[in-house]
Amino acid sequence: MKFVIFALIPLILSIGLIPAFPFSDAAEDNQICIDKVWIENTKGKIACVTSSTADKLVERGWGTLLEISMEEPIEEELPLGIEKIETRSGTITIDHDYFTPESAKLLSDELFFQRAVQVYHLALPAVGGAGIFNGVAELGAGYNDVIYWSDFMTSDFGLLTPNASVLYFMSMYNLSDGPIVVENPCCVMGAFNNIYQQTIADVGTFGPFEGEAGAYLIIPPNYDEEIPENYAVVQSDTMQGYFIARSFVNDDDKSAARDLILETRIYPLSESENPPEQTFIDFSGKSAKLSHPTTEGYWEFLHNVYSNETIVREEDKNLIGLMHAIGIIPGEPFAPDDHSKEILDKAAIVADLMARNIAYDSPVKENFIYYPDKHWELGFMTDNPDFEDNRGATQIEPRLSFAYQAITTSESMVLNIEGSGSKYLMNYRDADGNFLEGSNSYRLTVPANVPAENFWSVIAYDAETRSMIVNDQRPRSGFSSVHAEQYTQNPDGSYDVYFGQEAPEGFENNLINTNEGDGWFVIFRFYSPSAEYFDKSWELPNIEKIE
């Protein structure tokens, strides 16, 4: 084997100081220099250092590379029946085919950690959906109440990637006491989701009433009683679920959109002869955190979510089994010991970071880049709102990417139907492929004639919170054709949207402020996309960094 010798700490080298080399007679002692090189100083002593450090020493004349022929290292001779295996987790010692107590504990802890990470990821859709209603419950909302916003959503709510150009309304329901009736107004778009953020019915153009008003009957699992007529029957596979929809704004005072929301009625089927007065709660002007904990408190929150769901579906059995393996048994007390809690806390941190990495930089995304040589990618990396492929297998990474950044799914957001539904393109990078940073300035030129028959919008989100950016320009973190008259338009009909701390003179209203030191990303929404979106004859350009 050929080796080269060296000695100096890179940090000391970087400031130009001559250190006391840790040189020795290592070569004579037959020590092994693995993945490094040997260097000899002027006194004839040698040391084993990295190649980069050796290059710096030689360049400064402080040492000479030394080639030494040495014997291969002699493997440690172990007693008969003892075996050692190096793993990523540490050294595993096997004693007569059994693990030593130390190695058994190391393997058990690693397995516990890995199972916890998988539970975190697989349960994220349910936890994410429940995060909304944990927040609204703290403000006094209960099952079947309609929570709505009479004004555009702002960053005061911490909701994952909301739109700021529609009026949202939603309701949480529980079918433990039987079916519920939902009288839905016309001209809105949304969906009923089970607790796992899987669509059980669309509302709007893709729904059974094709955008018109109608009454839905949501029935619980295993329901075997007579079902009355005159309802669109929706079979739920979980006891808990929620309804969330958008009312579109086409007037300055938003009154028509608000009036539609106030036509909603939700009540138990058992009270259909004399429905109770509907409770509406306007959240505009309020503040709440409508998202789930990501690290601290995650496991307690997850335990609570699943404890409130009494149905265990066939497809959930493995997940519930994994939860049992880490001490989370729905419906029973959750009280991990100190050692388990320490591992769970570490697993939550790693799992959250992994989910962020998948959401922003997963190789899976390469198949969902929408335009060649551009960085816009599909917000839904699936053809199925339940994130299942054509064989029924769960698309793990696409679902995790979505659940990390957003809430609720529906066919109207996934299926490709011209002139109906909505499409979402997301972007995290500038034209050079670098992540978007709040300290920089950028420009997005939106070409004229955006292929959206209803409206379009572009909104910036904080990469850590995944909610609308909070800054001095709050509550506006977006740019929408709904407010087109407020912005400066270019002579060719295009719009220049600026991101950063300032915009060129005359384009101040076209600025979306970002925060220095924070990463951010954008979602471009097309409501009722037209043919030019699907055939890509109209394209969004890359986001350009400007000086």
PADOZA-103088 format. One record per residue (C-alpha): x, y, z. Coordinates in steps of 0.2 Angstrom, whole numbers. Each point is the difference from the previous one (the first is absolute). Layout:
NODE       X       Y       Z
NODE       X       Y       Z
...
END
This chain:
NODE       X       Y       Z
NODE       0       0       0
NODE       6      18      -4
NODE      -3      13      13
NODE       5      18       2
NODE       3      10      16
NODE      -7      16       6
NODE      -4      11      16
NODE      -9      16       3
NODE     -17       5       5
NODE     -10       8     -14
NODE      -6      14      11
NODE      18       5       5
NODE       5      -1     -18
NODE     -13      12      -5
NODE       6      14      11
NODE      18      -3      -5
NODE       7      -6      17
NODE      14     -14       1
NODE      -6     -13      12
NODE       9     -12      10
NODE      -2     -15     -11
NODE      -6     -16       8
NODE      14      -9      -9
NODE       6     -17       7
NODE       8     -16      -5
NODE     -16      -7      -6
NODE       6      -7     -15
NODE      14     -10       9
NODE     -14      -6      12
NODE      -9      -7     -15
NODE     -15      11       3
NODE     -13       0     -14
NODE      -5      17      -8
NODE     -17      -4      -8
NODE      -8      12     -13
NODE      13      13       4
NODE      18       3      -4
NODE      17       0       9
NODE      11      16       1
NODE      18       2       7
NODE       6      16       8
NODE      18       7       1
NODE       4     -10      15
NODE      -4     -16      -8
NODE     -16      -3       9
NODE     -16      -5      -9
NODE     -19       2       2
NODE     -16      -6      -8
NODE     -11      14      -6
NODE     -13       3     -14
NODE       5       3     -18
NODE      -6      18       1
NODE      10       4      15
NODE      15      -8      -7
NODE      -1      10     -16
NODE       0      16      11
NODE      15      -5      10
NODE      10      -5     -15
NODE      -4      17      -9
NODE       6       9      16
NODE      16     -10       0
NODE      -4      -7      18
NODE       0     -18      -5
NODE       4     -13     -14
NODE     -12     -14      -6
NODE       7     -17       5
NODE      -3     -16      -9
NODE       2     -15      12
NODE      -3     -18      -4
NODE      -9      -8      14
NODE      -8     -17       3
NODE     -19      -2      -1
NODE      -8       3      17
NODE      -2     -16      10
NODE     -18      -4       5
NODE      -4      -1      18
NODE       0     -19       5
NODE     -16      -3      10
NODE      -4     -15      11
NODE      -9     -14      -8
NODE     -19       4       0
NODE       2      19       0
NODE      -4      10     -15
NODE       0      19      -2
NODE     -10       9     -14
NODE       2      19      -3
NODE     -17       8      -4
NODE      -6      18      -2
NODE      -6      -1      18
NODE      16      -6       7
NODE       9     -17       3
NODE     -10     -15       3
NODE       8     -14      10
NODE      -7     -18      -3
NODE       5     -12      14
NODE      -3     -18      -6
NODE     -14       5     -12
NODE      -9      11      13
NODE       2      19       3
NODE       9       7      15
NODE     -12      10      11
NODE       8      16      -6
NODE      -2      -4     -18
NODE     -18      -6       3
NODE      -5      16       7
NODE       9      10     -14
NODE     -11     -10     -13
NODE     -16       2      10
NODE       3      19       2
NODE       4       1     -19
NODE     -16     -10      -5
NODE     -11      11      12
NODE       7      16      -8
NODE      -3      -6     -18
NODE     -17      -6       4
NODE      -4      17       8
NODE       6       9     -16
NODE     -11     -10     -11
NODE     -15       2      12
NODE       3      19      -1
NODE       0       0     -19
NODE     -15     -12      -2
NODE     -11       9      12
NODE       4      17      -6
NODE     -16       2     -11
NODE     -11      -4      15
NODE      10      11      12
NODE       1      15     -13
NODE     -19      -1      -3
NODE      -4       0      19
NODE      12      14       3
NODE     -13      12      -8
NODE     -14      -5      11
NODE      11       0      16
NODE       2      18      -3
NODE     -18       4      -4
NODE      -6      -9      15
NODE      11      11      11
NODE     -10      14      -7
NODE     -16      -8       5
NODE      -5      -9     -16
NODE      -8     -18       2
NODE      -6     -14     -12
NODE     -12       6     -13
NODE       4      19       3
NODE       4       9     -16
NODE      17      10       2
NODE       2      13     -14
NODE      10      15      -5
NODE     -10      15      -6
NODE      16       8      -6
NODE      15      -8      -9
NODE      11     -11      10
NODE      16       8       8
NODE      16      -7       8
NODE      -9       2      18
NODE      -6     -18      -1
NODE      16     -10      -4
NODE     -10     -11     -12
NODE      10     -10     -12
NODE       1       8     -17
NODE     -17       8      -1
NODE      -6      11     -14
NODE      -2      19       3
NODE     -13       3     -14
NODE     -15     -11       6
NODE     -11       0      15
NODE       3     -17       9
NODE     -13      -9      11
NODE       1     -17       8
NODE      -8     -12      13
NODE       6     -15      10
NODE     -12     -14       3
NODE      -2     -16      10
NODE     -11     -14      -6
NODE       0     -10      16
NODE     -18       5       3
NODE      -6      -4     -18
NODE      -1       9     -17
NODE       1      18      -2
NODE      -8      11     -14
NODE      10      14      -8
NODE     -10      12     -11
NODE      13       8     -11
NODE      -2      16     -10
NODE       3       2     -18
NODE      15       6      -9
NODE      13      -5      13
NODE      15     -12      -1
NODE       6     -12      13
NODE      -1     -18       6
NODE      -5     -11      15
NODE      16      -9       7
NODE       1     -14      12
NODE      12       2      15
NODE      15      -5     -11
NODE      -3      14     -13
NODE      -7     -12     -13
NODE     -14       6     -11
NODE     -17      -8       3
NODE     -10      12     -11
NODE       3      16      -9
NODE     -10      15       1
NODE      -2      12     -15
NODE       2      -4     -18
NODE       7     -17       3
NODE     -13      -4      13
NODE     -17      -9      -3
NODE      -9      16      -1
NODE      12       7     -13
NODE       3      16       8
NODE     -19       3       5
NODE      -7       0      17
NODE      -4     -17       8
NODE      -1     -10      16
NODE      13     -13       4
NODE      -3     -14      12
NODE      16      -6       9
NODE      -2     -17       7
NODE      12      -9      12
NODE       9     -17      -3
NODE     -11     -15       2
NODE     -16       9      -1
NODE     -14     -12      -4
NODE     -16      11       4
NODE     -12       6     -14
NODE       7      14     -10
NODE     -12      14      -5
NODE      -2       6     -18
NODE       4      17      -6
NODE      18       1       6
NODE      17      -3      -8
NODE       6     -14      11
NODE      18       0       5
NODE       7     -15       9
NODE      14       5      12
NODE      12     -13       5
NODE       5       9      16
NODE     -11       7      14
NODE       9      17       0
NODE       1      11     -16
NODE      -1      17      -6
NODE      -7      11     -13
NODE      10      15      -7
NODE      -5      11     -15
NODE       4      16      -8
NODE     -12      14      -5
NODE       6      10     -15
NODE       0      19       1
NODE      -6      10     -15
NODE      -5      16       8
NODE      10      13      10
NODE      -9      -2      16
NODE      -1     -19       0
NODE     -18       0       5
NODE      -6     -12     -13
NODE      14     -13       5
NODE      -5       2      18
NODE     -18      -2      -3
NODE       3     -16      -8
NODE      10      -7      15
NODE     -15       5      11
NODE     -11     -11      -9
NODE       9     -16       6
NODE      -9     -11      12
NODE       7     -15      10
NODE     -10     -10      12
NODE      -3     -19       5
NODE     -12     -10     -11
NODE     -10      -4      16
NODE      -5      19       1
NODE      -4       2     -18
NODE     -18       3       3
NODE       4      15      11
NODE      18       5      -3
NODE       9      11      14
NODE       5      17      -4
NODE      17       0      -9
NODE      15       7      10
NODE      12      11     -11
NODE      16       6       7
NODE       9      14      -9
NODE      19      -1       2
NODE       5      15      -9
NODE       9      12      11
NODE       4     -14      12
NODE      17      -9       2
NODE       3     -19       3
NODE      12     -14      -4
NODE      -9     -11     -12
NODE      14     -13      -2
NODE       7     -14       9
NODE      16      -1      11
NODE      15      -6     -10
NODE      12      -5      14
NODE      -4       3      18
NODE     -17      -6       4
NODE      -2     -10     -16
NODE      -2     -17       8
NODE     -13       5      12
NODE      -9       9     -14
NODE       1     -16     -11
NODE      -6     -11      15
NODE     -15      12       2
NODE      -5       0     -18
NODE       0     -19      -2
NODE      -8      -2      17
NODE     -15      10      -6
NODE      -2     -12     -15
NODE      -9     -16       4
NODE       1      -8     -17
NODE      16     -10      -5
NODE       0      -2     -19
NODE       8     -15      -8
NODE      13      12      -8
NODE       4       7      17
NODE       4     -16      10
NODE      19       1      -4
NODE       1      18       6
NODE     -10      -3      16
NODE      12     -15       3
NODE      15      11      -2
NODE      -8      12      12
NODE      -2     -14      12
NODE      18      -5      -2
NODE       6      18       6
NODE     -13       0      15
NODE     -14      10      -9
NODE     -16      -9       2
NODE     -15      10      -5
NODE     -13       1      14
NODE      12      -5      14
NODE      11      11      10
NODE      17       6      -8
NODE      13       1      13
NODE      18      -4      -7
NODE      14      -2      12
NODE      14      12      -1
NODE      11     -11     -12
NODE     -14      -2     -12
NODE      -5      18       1
NODE      18       5      -4
NODE       0     -11     -16
NODE     -17       6      -5
NODE       5      18       1
NODE      15      -3     -10
NODE     -10     -10     -13
NODE     -12      14      -2
NODE      14      13      -4
NODE       8     -12     -13
NODE     -17      -5      -7
NODE      -5      19      -2
NODE      16       4      -8
NODE      -2     -15     -12
NODE     -17       5      -5
NODE       6      18      -3
NODE      14      -7     -11
NODE     -12     -11     -10
NODE     -12      15      -2
NODE      13      11      -7
NODE      14     -11      -8
NODE      -6     -17      -3
NODE       6     -10     -16
NODE     -18      -5      -2
NODE      -4      18      -5
NODE      10      -2     -16
NODE     -15      -9      -8
NODE     -12      14       4
NODE      10      15      -7
NODE     -14       8     -11
NODE      10      10     -13
NODE      17      -6      -7
NODE      15       9       6
NODE     -10      10      13
NODE      -3      -3      19
NODE     -19       0       1
NODE      -6     -16       7
NODE     -18      -8       2
NODE      -7       4      18
NODE      -8     -17      -1
NODE      13     -13      -5
NODE     -14     -13      -4
NODE     -15      -4     -11
NODE     -10      -6      15
NODE      -6      12      14
NODE       3     -15      12
NODE      18      -1      -6
NODE      -2     -18      -7
NODE       8      -7     -16
NODE     -10     -10     -12
NODE       3     -16      10
NODE      -6       8      16
NODE      17       2       8
NODE       3      16      10
NODE      11      12      -7
NODE      10       3      16
NODE      12      15      -5
NODE     -13      10     -10
NODE     -13      -2      14
NODE      13       5      13
NODE       6      15     -10
NODE     -18       6      -2
NODE      -5      -3      19
NODE      15      10       5
NODE      -5      15      -9
NODE     -19       0      -2
NODE     -17      -7       6
NODE     -15      -8      -9
NODE      -1      -8     -16
NODE     -13      -2     -14
NODE      -3      -6     -17
NODE      -2      18      -6
NODE      18       4       5
NODE       7     -16      -8
NODE      -9      -5     -16
NODE       3       9     -16
NODE     -16       7      -7
NODE       0      15     -10
NODE      -9      15       6
NODE      -4      -7      17
NODE       9      -3      17
NODE      17       7       4
NODE      18      -3      -3
NODE      15       4      11
NODE      18       3      -6
NODE      13       1      14
NODE      18       8      -1
NODE      14       0      12
NODE      14       5     -11
NODE       6      15     -10
NODE       5      -2     -19
NODE      18      -6       6
NODE      -7     -14      10
NODE       4       8      17
NODE     -13       0      14
NODE     -10      16       2
NODE       7      11      14
NODE      -9      15       9
NODE      16      10       0
NODE       1       1     -19
NODE     -11       8     -13
NODE     -10      -9     -14
NODE     -12       3     -14
NODE     -13     -11      -8
NODE      -7       6     -16
NODE     -18      -7      -2
NODE      -4       0     -19
NODE     -16       7      -6
NODE     -15     -10      -2
NODE       2     -12      15
NODE     -10     -16      -5
NODE     -12       1      15
NODE     -18       3      -4
NODE      -5       5      18
NODE      16       8       7
NODE      18      -3       4
NODE      12       4      14
NODE      18      -1       6
NODE       3      -1      19
NODE      17      -1      10
NODE       2     -11      15
NODE      13      -2      13
NODE      10     -16      -3
NODE       0      -4      19
NODE     -18       3       5
NODE      -8      -4     -18
NODE     -12      14       4
NODE      -1      18      -8
NODE      15      11       3
NODE      -2      11      15
NODE       8      17      -3
NODE      -2      19       1
NODE     -12      -1     -15
NODE     -11     -13       9
NODE     -13      -6      -4
NODE       3       0     -18
NODE      12     -13      -5
NODE      -6      -3     -18
NODE      -5       7     -17
NODE     -16      -5      -8
NODE     -10       5     -15
NODE     -15       3      12
NODE       9      16       4
NODE       8       4     -17
NODE      -6      18       0
NODE      12       3      15
NODE      16      -5      -9
NODE      11       7     -14
NODE      -2      -9     -16
NODE      13      -1     -14
NODE      -5       7     -18
NODE       0     -18      -7
NODE     -13      -5      14
NODE      12     -10      11
NODE       3       4      18
NODE      17       1       9
NODE      -2      -7      18
NODE      15       5      11
NODE       6      -9      16
NODE      12       7      12
NODE       1      17      10
NODE      -3      12     -14
NODE      -7       1     -18
NODE       5      12     -14
NODE      -9      17       0
NODE     -17      -1      -7
NODE      -2     -19       5
NODE      -1       2      19
NODE     -17      -8       0
NODE       7     -15      -9
NODE      11      -4      14
NODE      -2     -15      12
NODE      12       3      15
NODE      11     -14       6
NODE      10      -1      16
NODE      19       0       0
NODE       7     -16       6
NODE     -15     -10      -4
NODE      -3     -12     -14
NODE     -17       1     -10
NODE      -9      -8     -14
NODE     -15       4     -11
NODE     -16      -8      -6
NODE      -8       6     -17
NODE     -18      -5       0
NODE     -11      -2     -16
NODE     -19       0       4
NODE      -9      -8     -14
NODE      15      -3     -11
NODE      -2       2     -19
NODE       7     -10     -14
NODE      16      10      -1
NODE       5      -6      18
NODE      -2     -18      -5
NODE       9       1     -17
NODE      13      11       7
NODE      -1      13     -14
NODE       0      12      14
NODE      15      -2      12
NODE       5       8      17
NODE      18       6      -2
NODE      13      -3      14
NODE       2      12      15
NODE      15      11      -4
NODE      11       6      14
NODE       4      19      -3
NODE      13      11       7
END
